[in-house]
Amino acid sequence: MSGPPDLTRALERAGLVDVAYVVDASPVGELLLAATAAGLVCVHYLRAGSDLDQALELISNRLSPRVLRAPRRLEQPRRELDEFFAGRRRDFATPLDLALVKPGFTRRVLEQTARIPYGRTVTYREVARQAGNDRAYRAAGTALGSNPLPIVVPCHRVLHSGGGLGGYTGGLDIKRRLLTIEGVLTRREPD
Amino acid sequence: MALPPFQRLLDEHGRDVHAFLVASVGRSDADDCYQETWLAALRAYPRLGHAGNLRGWLLTIAARKALDLHRRRRRAPVALANPEEALPAEPASEPVPNGLVSEDLWTAICGLPPKQRAAVILRHLLGADYATVAATLATSEAAARRSVHEGLKRLREEHGVEWST
């Protein structure tokens, strides 16, 4: 006895899926990955059950309500993230869609952040300066906190000038974990 | 009010839309109608402009697809004028939609004349209001009430089934 058939492929073929998403387990917890036709548009750390609904509502409001669970479009970013977590990938090649990034200073901060090489770190002040305003390091912190594409746009590589970790959208444990993968921190080293 | 992500509509109403189509057009054609229903819904969704009664909206699309199918079958060229012919009688062998009703009741519902069957399913299994039942069956609200009433009466008299909800 059968329930309703799965329509994912049919809806994709009709070109009607504006935003495809998948929820994936990862070494840093569950991740929501979403992509438009242009590229990966959102990487979101899911901490509580209600998180997913809220994140999808935001995507629905800001991009398009044609939001569907359609994992095929996420194959490349999923593979690249797996490789990154396994220490086998230093740069992401998957196309990005910055539609959820606020234009202006925030966008410039994240564009500069995207250029920080694997295994290196910069300070909030440096990234603010590169984005055109070296006194705006607090605003740079806020911009990084709103990063819709963490890990792929590596905001975890931005630290306090004193060497402190600063903040992180997914929590400091995850920031520490990502920096450990990249060899910036060793496993036993405290902050 | 903003539109919810479309996936939520599929998750919340997919089973009921499918059950309605199985009862309306039969199992063999239900899957095609189901796909057409959701394609049409997804196509129109961003222009919908309101988030009220999405379930009724989906069932209306499903009913339209069911009627389209009957027209294509040429069993009833003017389907809306004569829904008794438009919705062919089904053998009482449809699978029970999970958890909605007991097997006895479902068998009895499947044995109802098509219009009563659709009206009873919409009103009592899917919780549609009479305005939605009327819109879905392309009839008046009074006629929709009558169909539901006659359907329930028949279930009681011919099958001894008392509606328990």
Interface residues (C-beta under 8 A of the other chain):
Chain A: M1 S2 G3 P4 P5 L7 A10 L11 A14 L16 Y21 D53 L56 E57 I59 S60 N61 S64 P65 R66 V67 L68 R69
Chain B: A2 L3 P4 P5 F6 Q7 R8 L10 G14 R15 V17 H18 D31 Y34 Q35 W38 L39 L42 R43 Y45 P46 P95 N98
